[in-house]
């Protein structure tokens, strides 16, 4: 192989490479590039770091589940599945049941969703389709600021401001108007105390509105403007555009806080059909009693409540994910 002494400017280099013998060109092409090697090393390090954190989250989740199961073993061994169906909660006799907190958690969450989802839908629809340009940013910022308010502030506001209003005006009207009705009348029985499951669910709805409205607004914003402009161009009204363009395009994406519920739910370990009566939830039970738990069985029962809350959250998220996948699969078949 011949050796060449080359002295050339950068402009002449490509032509000189072309005139080299084939052996010299192949040798030049095989020369390692230090810059490419450095970039490849950085990519490899970054890939392993991100992989470590991804698996670390899974390990952390497994550790949380294992610690909850281990802490719950004494209560699980003593009460078994009867713990889920018992309304008893007596630390003195060490008799515990989770039915009242479970029902309270589900009912307050359902009330919050029944109130919060329609309001959030209206807010997101107004911000994306109806609001003047000058009002969008300040109104959106004001709604998002609600998410920054600590839950304990919501609880104190609900206890000192909202509960008296409910006791003096809202609950008496509900008792008089809906209490005599068959079937649903049982939900509105009892004295108007202000605090209770309904009040807790109402405050919880106010707390979740910023999050739901923010997600819905982001989903509505992904609708291509050309679709909406085309609909307006053929004479559609705003409602027709929302119903026939925005909602079908975004339906795949459209489809508690502890301290506030603790203040307002009443923290009563009794099961009643009335949503005006005091009740309890898993979050409020843990917040109220964990620091006062005396004895291994009492602590274990509270930890088992935490495990049940974890399982409820997991089941709800899994069902929501399956629903989204099913909707997305249906959209794919139609397209």
KENU-471265 format. One record per residue: x, y, z of N, C-alpha, C, O in turn. Coordinates in pm, whole numbers, plus 50000, padded with zeros to 5 digits. Each point is the difference from the previous one (the first is absolute). Layout:
BEGIN
XYZXYZXYZXYZ...
//
This chain:
BEGIN
500864988250000499145011850000500895012350000500915001150082498835008549823500845011649986499645010450105498875000550049502115007649983499825010850097500035013149925500905002449919498125006150108499915012849930500205011150101499534999150113501165011349846500155012150080499095010449939500245004649888498734998950183498975008649944499995013250074499915000450123500185010249802499885013450057498975007149916500275003549885498564998850168498935005649919499095008550087500004998950122499275009149815499005008050070498744991650020499874989249942499235015850139498764992650027499154998749876499284990149984500785019849925499174999249880500474989149905499184993949931502125003550066500534990049907499984986050057500284990349929499385008450200500094987050066499064989649940500444988749978498285014449992499134989549942500524994649868499954988049975500565020949938500524995449873501244991550015500194990449926500655013150170501224992250021499674986350058500674990249971498285009350113499604986950054499514991149888500224987950000499095018449903499474992249888501114994249912499814989649938501345017350058501114995249917500904990150072500914994449939498855003350189500824990550075499764985949949498944997149945502024994250072499784985849973498894994550089499745005550107499614983749849498884994250074500404996050141499215001550093502034993349923500454995850132500085011850095499654998750117500805012749836500125011850087498635005350039499805004350113499254995449791498655004950030499324991350105499375005250092500764981649896499404990850099500625002250136499304999950101502025002049904500675002250128499545012950064499845000850122499955009649793499535012850054498584998850053499675006050102499504986349829498614998450045499904992350130499075001950077501904989249947499944991850122500625006950121499944994750111500645017149868500625006950113498935003950101498985005849960501194991450167499005003450102499885015050018501005007349997497754997450022499745014150026499835002050150499034995150057501905011850008499895001850147498705006750041499454996750106500035012649813498765006950035498824990450000499165000550090500774990749808498914990349996500084990150115498984996250057502234999749977500174990950113499545006450130499414993450085500865019649930499595007050121498485001050008499414998250106499965004849778498555001049999499364986450029499014999350073501554990049871499484986650026500124996350147499104993850056502005010250007500174997250143498995007850083499434994650095500355018049869499015008050073498604994149985499244999550097500414996149782498704993749979499854987450083498944997450057502114994849951499954987750078499825003050148499214993350067501515016749985499865003750141498605005250028499384996350100500115012349811498655005450018498954988949998499055000250078501134990249831499054988949990499974991850128498934996250046502225001050011500064992150122499475007850121499394994250089500855018949913499475008250111498485000149997499354997850103500065004849780498545000149990499414986250028498944998850061501754990849894499524986450029500044997150150499114993550054501935011550013500104998150145498835006650072499404993950089500285018649873498915006950068498654993549969499124999650086500724995349792498754993149967499814987650087498924997750053502134994349960499904988250085499955003750148499424992850081501205018649955499965004350139498575003250043499614997150113499615009049796498595002750031499244987050025499204999150093501074990849824499334987150020500424993550131499174994450072502125006549960500484994450126499385007450118499624993850099500295019649890499395007950107498534996350018499534998850113499764999549777498594996050008499864986250064499124997850084501754992949877499964986750061500325000750149499414992850080501535016149958500325001550141498845005650080499764995750113499505013949828498835005450070498954989250021499434998750109500314993549786499004989350013500444989950105499204995650083502085000749914500504990150096499905005350143499634992550090500705020249932499925005650135498565000750048499724997650118499345005849792498595000450038499484986150035499284998250098501094992149821499564986250027500594995050131499314993850080501995008949941500644995450125499385006650122499764993450101499975019749889499385006850114498574995850024499505001150112499834994249784498594996150013499814985650045498884996050031502204996149974499864985750028499274996950131499144991350000501165015650113499254996850123498495001749984499244991550046500335019449889498565002249981499434990149900498884995150018501875001849877499524990349901499844986350063499014993149974501955002850109499934986950064498854999050099499414989350016500275021750052498944999450101498605001649941499084992650037500765016849871498665003149950499704993849864498834997949967502184999049955499784994349868499185009249911500125012250008499054981849906499155007949911498865006750075499355009049946500394986950178498985006650079500325014550029499115007850032502164995949957500415013850021499345009349898499705011550031500084983449847499435008349895498505002350019499475010149953499854981050113498555001150013499525004250137498795000550023502095002450070499605003450137499945015250017500865007349951498124997350120499875014250033500545003250138499955011550042500564978650029500525002050136501355006949994500864996849918499315012950173501325006450014500145004250147499595010950038500984980450041500105002250144501424996850045500344988350020500515021849996501384997450043500084993850140500984993150030498015009350054500064994750137499904984849998500774993150068498295001649854499834985549990500804993849885499964988049977500765020649951500814995749885499154992549897500384989449950498475016650020499144995149894499955010749890499575011250024500884985049857500145009949893499354994749872500044988049971499365021349955499414996849869500185011849907500065011550044500044985649828500335010449902498825004649917500175008449913498634986350112498885002949911499635014850000499765005849894500195000450224499615014250007501015008949927499575008349920501754990550104500955008349922499964997349850500155009249920499654978150040499954996949858498795006749934500125006349895498714992450169498805006349945500155015149998499615006549902500954999350203500215014550003500925004749890499765010449938501304982150037500935003649892499324999649864500165009149919499084980350055499344998549870498925010649982499895005849892499314996950213498905009549987500525014249982499525007249913501464996950168500545013649985500675001849864499905010749940500784979050012500615000949867498945000949891500155007549904498774984750111498935000549901499325013749997499725005349893500025000350225499405013450006500935010349937499565008849926501744990150104500975009349942500034999249848500095010249932499834977750014500024998449855498695004849936500025006249894498854991050171498725004549947499935015349991499375005449909501265001350185500015014749999501165005349917499835009349921501354984950097501215005649941500134998049851500475008949930499114979450018500194997149857499165009349911500565005749907498134996150117499255009449915500525014450008500085006949899500274997650223500535013650014501325001349926500225009949929500674980350086501295000449931499824999649848500725006749926498324985450030499704999249856499575013749947500455004349894498685002350180499555013249957501135010249999500095008249909500774991250193501135009350006500934997849881500395009649933499974977950041500914997049890499385003949865500695005149913498024992450072499345003449875499965015149980500215004949889499535002450217499975014649990501375005649966500125008949916500934985950149501345005249977500504997249859500755008049944498854980649999500534996249868499135004649885500525002249890498174999350131499115002749887499255013350009499675005749896500054999350224499095011350013500645012550059499535011149976501524987250100500585011350073500665009949905500654995949904499205017450123500785009949924501494997950022500414994850104500405009249802501454997750008500585006750123500894994450065498635017649967500585007550112499664993750136500665002950099498324988549904499594994050127500584986150021500004995250113500484998249782500444986150012501124998450100499924991750091501145016149894501174998250086499725003350146500324991850087499105019949946499765002850143499034990250064500194996150115498765000049812499044990750058500624986250017499794993550103500975001849798500684987150013501004999950113500124990250072500625020849944500975000950109499304999950135500474993550094498415013749917499275000450127499484986150039500054996350117499474996049785499514986550030501144991050041499864991950092501295009449839501154991650035500545003550138500574991350067499285021249978500475003950133499214992950110500504998550112498284997249858499234992750101500704987150040499864995350113500914998849793500704987550030501155002350098500464990550063500015022049950501135002850088499575002550144500845000950089497855000249935499525002450137500114987150080499514989749955501115010650164500124987750081498634994550038499055007650020500874979449991498714993750031499495004050137498785000550022502125002550071499555003950134499265013349995499105002450081501275006449825499295012849984498594997449948499045006350046500834984649859498674996349953499154994450114498825003250012501814988650072499274994150111499525010550100498864999450046502015010149988499615010650095498925008949940499065004050069501094999349801498965008049934498674992649999498955005950025501104981349947498774992150000499374999150137498775000550013502064998250090499484998550137499385012950052498944999750063501725011549912499555012650060499095008349910499275008650049500754988949821499195008049908498934991549933498825003450003501604985649936499074992049921499044991950088498814999249970501704994950138499144991650085498835007850059498894994849998501305017550054498825007550048498985003049890498804999750024501695003149854499075002549888499204987349969498795000749977501894987950022499304987349976498994997350111498894995549973501515007150154499114997150112498775009150001498924995650039501235016849920498895009650009499135000449875498815003250008501754993649876499265002149876499914987549912498914996049959502244997850011500024989249901499374987350055499084994549939501405000750174499504987450053498525000550039499284990549972500235020450093498555000550027499164999449873498944993749998501525012949894499254999349875500014985949942498984995249951502184998150054500094986349949499114990650081499334991349943500665010550188499174991450086498515002149969499234990449993500385022249989498595002949974499564996249860498874995649980502015006149921499614997749861500194985549957499174994649927501924999150118500334986649952499804989250105499884988249966500075015550161499854990150106498734991849990500064987950022498775018049944498774992049993499934990849878499144991249997501725010449905499924992049879500384985450027500874997450084498504993249847500404985850017501384997649941500465007249911500204982550139501324995649956501085010350032500774997850093499305013349833501085009650023499805008250126500935006750046497864992750013499755007750122500884995750115500325008150087500084979049916500874995250109501365006850000500685000350102499715005149783501315006849993499975013650068501065005750027497754999550000499895013750052499195000250129499135008650018501154982150069499354999350130500955005250108501225000549981498205003350131500825003950113500045015050022499535007749916501014996450197500075014450031501045007049915501014994049962498775018950006500985007649922501175004550087499925010350066501154982249933501155003050085501075008449928500895005550066499044995649804501025007449927501144991249953500284999149881500374994450213501064990549965499374986749961498864997050037501884995149888499494987149957500624995949868500885006749946498634982150003500554994449877499785009449882500895001549917497935004850074499715009049889500925012150000500535003849896499675002150220500875011750009501434996449964500685007349928499784981250122501364995649967500154997649851501015003949941498004989649997500064997749857499975012949920500655001049897498595009050150499935012849931501355007250002500465005149898500174995250218501325006450010501034992249919500875006049936499044980950067500924991949919499815002949852500974999949924497805002750033499755003449861500695013149963500585001249892499355008750196500685012749975501504998049987500665006749921499884984050157501444997749998500464993049873501125002349954498044989349987500434992549881499665007349871500504996249894498675014150112499635007349879501205005449924500044998549878500975007950188501145005149922500744989249922500425002349887499734985950172500734989249933499204994749880500544998349890498164999050131499194994649892499855010249888500104996549882499675016250154499845010449898501285001849920499945002249879501214997050186501275001549930500214988849899500435002549887499264985250154500164988649909499035001249882500404997949885498345005550142499025001249893500365011249904499834998749879500685012350174500385011149913501144995949907499995003349881500994989650173501114995449916499514990449893500495000149887498534991350149499464990549903499245007349890500154996749882499045013250155499255007549900500925007949907499665002349884501495001950167500925007949919500674992049890500535005949906499454980850103500674992049896499134998149875500474994449901498295010350103499154998949880500585009049892500215011950024500074982949857500575008349893499085011749966498814998049979501725014250017499155011749969499294998849866498915005449983501704987549920499384999049868498664992850007499105003049922500764987450172498724992950013498915009550049498895000249946501445007650157499005009350053499695011249899498845003849984502195001249950499775010749902499164995049883499175007449947501044980150011499204994349892498534998950041499105002749921500694993350205498614998850048499335013750006498865001549958501865008550095499435013450001499765005149858499045007349976501834988849931499885004849863498754995049930499505006849910499994981650129498784994749937498745003850079498914995249972501285013750129498845005450069499664993750133498915002550051501974989450007499714993750129500045010450112500785009449996498364988750103500055008350120501104995050093500594989449979499665018650125501044996150096499644986750066500874991450017497865006950022499594987550063500174988249905500424989250043499265012649828500174989149904501474996649979500344988349983500525021750019501444997349987500494992250121500764990549986498815013750134500434993050122499484985750001500754990750032497975007449933499404986750008500514990649891500224988250026499975017049853500324991349887501484999649964500444991049929500345018750118501425000549966500874998050123500824990850005499015018050096500915000050115499834987450083500984993250030497785003650007499784988550089500354986749934500694992050062498885005249815500434987349938501514998949985500554989150013500115022049958501454999549980500754997550130501084994050000498345010750112500744999550126499404990650102500435000150115498594991749850499314992150103500924989750064499784996150115501264999449813500934990550060500755006450116500274993450100500075019549886500765006750106499155005750110500505002550110498164999849864499195006550102499594990250109499925001750122499764985449789499484990350096501064997350116499744992150090503255029251571499995010950078501025005250094500844995250077498825014649894500935007250089499664997150147498825000450037502204996850050499794994850136499455010450097498984997650064501695013849948499685009150109498645006449983499275001450098500355002549783498705006349979498874990450035499035003950066501094983749892498984990150032499974997350150498934997750057502235002550007500074997850145499215010550075499324996850097500775015849860499285010750068498494998549986499275002950095500254992749791498605001849965499164987350000498775000850003501864987749993499204987849988499354996050132499044992450000501475012650112499404997450130500684989450080499864999750122500904991349813500814989950067499184991650098500384998150115498504996949837499134991450081500054985949943499734998049881500614992350203500104986149954498624993450009499784990950081499325013649835498704993549990499525001049857500305009649929498954980450031499544999149862498555004449993499154994850072500575015049842498655005249985499765003049853500935004049930497844994150020499745003049859499975014849968500125003849883499745004750216499885014449977501375006149971500964997550073499125010449819501255006949969500135013050078501025006949991497944996650087500095011850086500594996850135500395009050073499684978249961500504996050131501524999349999500614998149894500015003450224501464998250008500404985849965499244990650023501945008049920500524986849965501494999750019500555007450082500114984149844501454998950009500534995349866499284993949921501985008850054500674995049881501334994150041500465002050112500164990949797501294993950032501035010750029500774998850095499255011849823500995010650020499825007150133500975002650071497765000749963499765007050126500274991050120500485004750103499224982349886500304990850110501504999250025500445000250115500344998949779501464999550016500545013050058500874999950087498615011549863500505012950048499655002350146500795005950074498044989449969499565002650137500614990550103500295004150112499894983249850500254989850101501404994049998500394993150095500365009349799501274992949991500965004150112500704991550056499325021349978500925004550107499524995650137500785000050096497944996249917499464996050129499884984950013499544994950102500864997949795499854985450003500904994050106501215002250000498194990150090500734993250107499804985049983498864995349995502224997449995499914985649983500244996149856499725007449907500824980650078500354995249867498774997649912500045002749880498884992450180498824996949920499335012749949499555000549885500385009850198499425012849960500815005949883499435004349900501874995950114500865005249893499884991649875499975005349889499974981750127499884991049885498685002249926499964999549877498965003150197498715002649937500055012849916499445000649891501235009650161500135012449924500874998049875499705005549894501364986750120500854997249883499224992149896500185002049880498954988950166499184992649904499035009249929499694997849883499825012650186499185010049931500805006849888499485002349891501795000850137500855005849897500194990549883500025004349884500134982850145500124990149894498734999349916500074998849878498775001850187498734999749928499885012349911499544999049886500865012750165499965012249919500924998849878499655004449891501514989550129500924997849888499364990949896500115002649880499234986850165499364990649906498845006649926499814997849881499405010350191498905007049934500545009249891499465000449889501615007050142500605009049901500524992249880499825004249886500834984550141500554991949892498894994749909500125000349878498804994950182498894994549921499365010949914499724997849883500065014150177499385010949924500885004249884499505001949889501804999750133500915003949893500094989349892500075003149882499924984250159500074989149903498744999849913500084998149879498745003850182498765000349923499985011949905499564998849886500935012850161500055011749913500934997749881499695003949888501444989650138500944997249890499384990349900500155001749879499174988150170499354990549909498925006849917499844997049882499415012350181498975007349927500625008449889499485000349888501625006750143500675008249899500534991549886499905003849883500684984650150500514991149895498874994949912500144999049878498734997950184498864995149923499465010849907499674997349885500235015150167499545011149917500965002749886499595002449886501724997350145501005002449896499964989149893500185002949882499604984650160499914989149904498775001649910500054997249880498865007450180498795002449921500205011349900499514999249888501205011450153500295011049908500874995149885499815004149885501164987150146500874994849895499254991849897500295000749881498724991450165499234991849906499135008849909499814996949882499655014250174499155008749920500795007849895499495002949892501785000450142500815007349903500634990849897500715004649910
//
